[in-house]
Amino acid sequence: MRTSFDFAPLWRSTIGFDHLADLVDSTLRQTTEDNYPPYNIERSGEDHYRISLAVAGFGANDITVTAEQNALTIEGRKPDDAAREYLYHGIAARPFRRVFNLADYVQVKQASFQDGLLIVDLVREVPEAMRPRRIQIAGAAPPASQIEQKEAA
C-alpha cells in the first residue's frame, strides 16, 4: 500500500525543506518486513536520544557503528562458525544493517555494549550562530524607557 502526501501546505510556509519529501518517500519505500534486530528509540532529554538494539549472539567486535552526515549506520556480521553442530539454532545471528536518518546537528556521542544491547547515545548540538536571536528593526520607535525620559525633561 502506497500513501501519497500533499506537501503543498508545507511549502507555503517553509524554506529549505525540499529534501523532506525525498526523505519521506525513501522511508516509505524501505521494506517494513525486516524487523531484525529489534530496537528502541528513546528521548532522554530535550536534545538527548538513545537507540538500543537487541543484538543477542553478537559481540562488540561483530558490530560496526558508522556516523556520517545525517545518517547513522549500524551493521552486524557474525564470523562463520562451521565447527559447531547445532541441534537447535534459535538465536538469530544473521547479518544485519540498520540505517537511521539523523536531523541536522544530531551527533553520536558514544556507543556501548551491555547485557546483549548495543546502546548508541545521540545529542543535538545546535551551533551558537544557528540559535534564535532577536533582530533589532531599524527605524522603529525607541523603547518605552527612552520615551518616558524625553517626556520627563
Disulfide bonds with the S-S distance in Angstrom:
none
